[in-house]
Amino acid sequence: MYILGHTTFAYCLIRPFLGSDKKYSSAKIILFIFVFANLIDVIHFWVFRFLGHNLMGTVLLIGIALGFFNKTKIIETKHFPILISATLTHVITDYWFSKYHFLFPFTKAGYVVFGFNSFEALVTESFFTALFLIMFFAYQDHKKLMKFIRREKKNFSMYFRFKKLLEPRFYMFYLFL
């Protein structure tokens, strides 16, 4: 499954449980669902794919990401279950459609239900993309994200100085990009 598939699958499974509560359905949390749904693919090239696509690598990547974002005060610990769930949806879709190495480093055997780019994978990805668009506009998350983008862009342009670009207040802007 591709980035779009992982993102839409996570959003469609998690978003209904967030409800309309502001603290759980904010643009930042929705953006983080997108990011954590694809977190494992940060290490997705050559032989390094094994490092992220196994249970130990997944847990390690989740721990590093949650620790980093919590340390920089971008996310709070109350959002951890949501973000861990988003990452676990990646594991599910890779097991169904790509390949996931549950027992690495003990064995390099990968497990998959359907083949990569199989008919089932493409139909599922198309279905979840359509469902994502319906839900995204029904929950009015497009308005939340647009408002968030405008605010982040304004903050970025207001404080734009090269030596200040690594400050934590810009992390969300980079993450969105």
Secondary structure, 3 states (H helix, E strand, C coil): CCHHHHHHHHHHHHHHHHCCCCCCCCHHHHHHHHHHHCHHHHCCCHHHHHHHCCHHHHHHHHHHHHHHHHHCCCCCHHHHHHHHHHHHHHHHHHHHHCCECCCCCCCCCCECCCCCCCHHHHHHHHHHHHHHHHHHHHCCHHHHHHHHHHHHHHHHHHCCCHHHCCCHHHHHHHHHC
